[in-house]
Amino acid sequence: MNKVFNEAVKEFTIQEDFAELFAQVITDTYKSQNTTQVISRSELLKEINDLNSRIAKARELLLNGDIDDADYKTIKSENEYKINVLEAKLAEAAATKSKADNIGPILRRAIRKLTQLD
């Protein structure tokens, strides 16, 4: 039984010759995903700025008498809700990024374990 188990484990063991390639593929994939998160973050910030601009424009319309209080409150509450949702997404993305920034040591340790698995 032990011999069969050891043979099965050997199938999942990474050969030393391929360890560096394996690590490079994982690193490249991670960087690709991280770049997408950075783009997404900038898009979220742009949307938040646009919504803040809408609130400012509505305030101007209110001060000029072009809209009434009820309309302004509706515009403001809708946009503030959207801003809160986007800020929550932004905070979530920042938390994910900070956790994933430490991939180097974790990856080296995991590769070392996988090369010595059997």
C-alpha positions in Angstrom: 0.0 0.0 0.0 2.8 2.4 0.9 4.6 1.7 -2.4 1.4 2.4 -4.4 0.9 5.6 -2.4 4.5 6.8 -3.0 4.1 6.1 -6.7 0.9 8.2 -6.8 2.6 11.1 -4.9 5.5 11.0 -7.4 3.1 11.9 -10.1 2.4 15.3 -8.4 6.1 16.0 -7.6 7.7 18.8 -9.6 11.1 17.9 -11.0 13.9 20.3 -10.0 14.5 21.0 -13.7 11.0 22.5 -14.1 10.7 24.2 -10.8 11.9 27.6 -12.1 9.6 27.4 -15.1 6.7 26.5 -12.9 7.4 29.4 -10.7 7.7 31.8 -13.7 4.3 30.7 -15.1 2.6 31.3 -11.7 4.3 34.7 -11.4 3.3 35.8 -14.9 -0.3 34.7 -14.3 -0.3 36.6 -11.0 1.1 39.7 -12.6 -1.5 39.5 -15.3 -4.4 39.3 -12.8 -2.8 42.1 -10.7 -2.6 44.4 -13.7 -6.3 43.8 -14.3 -7.0 44.8 -10.6 -5.0 48.1 -11.0 -7.1 49.0 -14.1 -10.3 48.1 -12.3 -9.2 50.3 -9.4 -8.6 53.3 -11.7 -12.0 52.7 -13.3 -13.7 52.6 -9.8 -12.0 55.9 -8.9 -13.2 57.5 -12.1 -16.7 56.4 -11.5 -16.7 57.7 -8.0 -15.4 61.1 -9.3 -18.1 61.2 -11.9 -20.8 60.5 -9.3 -19.4 63.2 -7.1 -19.5 65.6 -10.0 -23.2 64.7 -10.6 -23.9 65.6 -7.0 -22.1 68.9 -7.4 -24.0 69.7 -10.6 -27.3 68.9 -8.9 -26.3 71.2 -6.0 -25.7 74.0 -8.6 -29.0 73.4 -10.2 -30.7 73.6 -6.8 -28.9 76.8 -5.9 -29.9 78.3 -9.3 -33.5 77.2 -8.7 -33.6 74.9 -11.7 -34.6 71.9 -9.5 -36.5 71.6 -6.2 -35.3 70.1 -2.9 -37.0 66.8 -3.5 -35.3 66.3 -6.8 -31.9 67.2 -5.3 -32.4 64.9 -2.4 -33.3 62.0 -4.8 -30.2 62.7 -7.0 -27.9 63.0 -4.0 -29.2 59.8 -2.3 -29.0 57.7 -5.4 -25.5 58.9 -6.2 -24.3 58.5 -2.6 -25.6 54.9 -2.6 -23.7 54.2 -5.8 -20.5 55.8 -4.3 -20.8 53.7 -1.2 -21.0 50.5 -3.3 -18.0 51.5 -5.4 -16.0 52.5 -2.3 -16.7 49.1 -0.8 -15.5 47.4 -4.0 -12.4 49.6 -3.9 -11.7 48.6 -0.3 -12.1 45.0 -1.2 -9.7 45.3 -4.1 -7.1 47.0 -1.9 -7.4 44.2 0.7 -7.0 41.6 -2.0 -4.0 43.3 -3.4 -2.2 43.7 -0.1 -2.7 40.0 0.7 -1.4 39.0 -2.7 1.7 41.2 -2.7 3.5 38.6 -0.7 3.4 35.9 -3.4 7.2 35.6 -3.7 8.0 33.9 -0.4 4.9 31.8 -0.5 5.6 30.7 -4.0 9.2 29.8 -3.3 8.1 27.8 -0.2 5.4 26.0 -2.2 7.7 25.1 -5.1 10.3 23.8 -2.7 7.7 21.6 -1.0 6.4 20.4 -4.4 9.8 19.4 -5.5 10.3 17.3 -2.3 6.8 15.9 -2.2 7.8 12.3 -2.6 
